């Protein structure tokens, strides 16, 4: 066995550890300083096993959402109750077997995304989009993509955004349900808000200060891996991350119009 410890994807743990610390310290004020992140459910994080946990969430920006989750998960594991104080403390020797699913084309655009990819990206090829445009004929699913997600689950925790887009109230992709059926992870829903107002579409540039962001970590989903159909699991995911069409009925008409306006502007930023 080599002297340098690597994760299952060949990334050197020592380098990943320092990248998490550097990125974490550099981004901390984006959630506690310029803006404020309200957290609920950190006790759920502390109750989870070390491996085979799949986090599912709605999605609002490229990177700000998942960076916030790295902050919250590590702070929770260090015993902090619904807060991200003491960034140096909770990110020193942070959880290294934490991964997130991202579009391959997104993670290849520039040095910064590539470095962030080293932190824990599981890159996948989107079957329904190419070069930022929807395609009428879906590409075949890359078997290596689903295998890599399975490898990551065996090694630790995986964050995924099952709608595959930053647009609100878009359908949940069935691929996530297939992963759940095949690998039987503990599935933890997360609902986020405020990130779209705080950051640009990539989640790299601070767009507005003084925004109240929120992250609600819910109890794991009750899934019958043997008897629930793919459609059953998809529906459970939609309700859990509050993206089922029925939720639109309780949103004011004015807010729905604003959401639709934002969705029309977002033509290529989804993964």
N, C-alpha and C positions, 0 to 999 in steps of 0.2 A: 504494500500500500504506500502511495506517495506521501511525502511530508506535507504537501499542500492540500488542505481539505477543500473539496469542491462539492457543489450540489449536483443533483442528477443530470443537470443540463450543462455541466462542465464549468460553471461559474465559480470563481474562487471566493470562498466565504469571507475571507479577510477583506478583500476588495469590496464585496457587497456590503459588509458591515460598515465600512467607512463611507461609502456612497450614501447609504441610508442616513447616517449621522449628518453628513454634509448637507444633503438635500433637506433633511428634516429641520435642521437649525436655520437654514436659509429661508424656509417657507413658513416657519412657525408664526410669524406676525400676520400672515395672511389669514389666519384663523383665530388668533388671539393677539389683537393689537389693532391693525387697520380695520379688521372686522372681528366679529365674535361668533364662535361656534357653540351652539347649544346642543349638548349631548344627552341622550337618554338611553339607558340599557347597557351600560358598561359591565354590569354584573353578569350579563349573558356571556360576554367574551371570556370572563374568568372561569366560567363553568364548562368550557368546551374542551374536548380532547386535543391532543397535539397534532393529529393528522385527520385526513378525510373530512374536512369541513369546507363547505361551499357557501360563500356569501353571495347573495343575489341582491341587486339594487337597481333603482332607477338611475338615470344617467343625465348629467347636465353639462359637463365639459369634458375635454379630452383627459386632462391630467389632474386638475384640482380635486376632483372627487376621490380618486384613489389615493392621492397624497394625504388627504385628510384622514382617510381610513387607516393608513399606516400610522399616523399620529395617534388616533383614537385607540386602535388595537394595542399598540405598545404601551401607551399610558395606562390602559385598563389592566394589562397583564402585570404592570408594576404596582397595582393596587390603587391607582388614582380613580376616584369616584366621579365619573361624568365630567372630567376636565382634562385639559392638556397642559397643566402647569409643569414647570421643571423639565423642560425639553431635554436638557443634557442628561438628566437622570434616566428618563424612560427610553431614550434612544441610544444610550450607551449599552452596547451589547444587545441591540434590538433583535426581535424575532427574525431569523433569516430564512426560515422556510415558509415565507408568505409570498404568494404569487398573485398576479392579476392577468386577466385575458384582455388582449388588445389586438387591433388590426395590424397585420404585418406592414401594410403600406404606410400606416401612421407612424410606426416606430422606426421607419427607415428614413424619415424626413429630417435630417440634420443631426448634429452631434449630440445635442441635449436629449432628444428622444432616445437615441441609441444608449446613452449613459443611463437614462431612466429605465430602459429595457433591461439593462444588466441587473438592476435592482430586483427584478422579478417578473418581467413580462413573459407571458406565454403567447407568442404571436400566432394568429390564425388568419387564414385567407377567407375573406367574406365571399360567400357563394352568391349573394344577391346584389352585390355592388362591385363595380370595377372603375378605377380612376375617378372616384367621386360620383359616379352615376349609377342609378338603378339599371339592372339588366333584365330583359324579358325572359331569357333562358338562363336558369341558375347553373353555375358551375358545379361539378362534382365535389362533394365534400372531401377534403384532404384527410386521409385516415391518420396521418402523422399528427395533425392538429388535435384530434380527439384523444389520441394516445398520449400526447404530451400533457393534456389536462389531467388524464388519469394518473400519470407519473407524478405530477405536482400534488394531486390529492393524496397519493400514497406517502409523499414526503411531508406534507403540511397542509396549509390553508390556501384556498383559491378564491379570489374575488372576480365575479363576472357580472356583466350588465346584459341581462337576457333579452332586452329589446334590440340590442345591437345598434343603437342610435341614441343621440342626445335629444331627439324630438320627444315631446310628451305624448303619452297615450297611444304609442305605436304598438303593434302586436308583439307579444313575446315570441321569440324564435324557438321552434321545437327542438333545436339542437341541445338547448340547455336541459330540456325534459329528458332527452335520450341519455345525456350524461348522468343525470340523477338516477334514471332506471338502471343504467349499466354499472355505476360505481357506488351507488347507495350511500352517498355522503350525508352527514348532518347538514341540513339546508337552513341557513340563517338569513332572514330577510332584513334589508336595511332600506329606510326611506330618507332621502336627502332633499334639501331645499335651500335656496338662497345662493347657490354657487353660480348659477347662470347670471344673476344680477351682479355678483361680485367680480367675475372674471370674464375675459374674452373667451371666444369659443374653444380655444385650445386649453384654457385654464392655466396659461403661463403668465399672462399680463393682468395686473390688478386693474379692473375697470372702474370700480366705485368703492369708496370707503364707507364705513359705518353701517354695513349690511349685517343683519342677523341671519347667520346660516344655521341650519339644523341638521342633525343626524340622529335618527331613531333606530336603535338596534332591537329587533323583535325576537321573541322566543322562536326556537327552531320549528319549522313546519312539520305538521303531522302528515307523513307520506307513507302510503302502503306500497312499497316498492314492487310487490308481486301483482297486486290487483288494480292499482290506479293506472288508468290509461295515460298515454302521452297527453291527450287533450285535458284530462283531469289535472295533471300536474301543471300544464300551462295555465289553466284557469286559477289554480292555487297560487301560482307565482304572481299572476296579474293582480289578484286581490291583495297578496302579501306586500307587494311593493307599491300598492295603491295606484296602479296603472290600468285597472280594469275599466272598460268604457262606462260602467255604472257610476264611477267616481265623478265623471263629468257632470252628472246631474246635480251635484251639490256644489259645483263651482259657479260663481256668478258669471252671467253672460258676458260682462265686460272683460273679466279675466280670461274667459275662454277665447274671446276675440284676440286679446293680446298674445296668448299662447300660440294661437294659429298664425299670427303675424310673425312671431319668432321662428316658428317651425318652417315657414316658407322661406325665411332668410337663410336657414341652415341647409345648404344643399350638398355639402361634402364633408362635414366635420364628424359624422357619426362613425363609430366602429362597431 
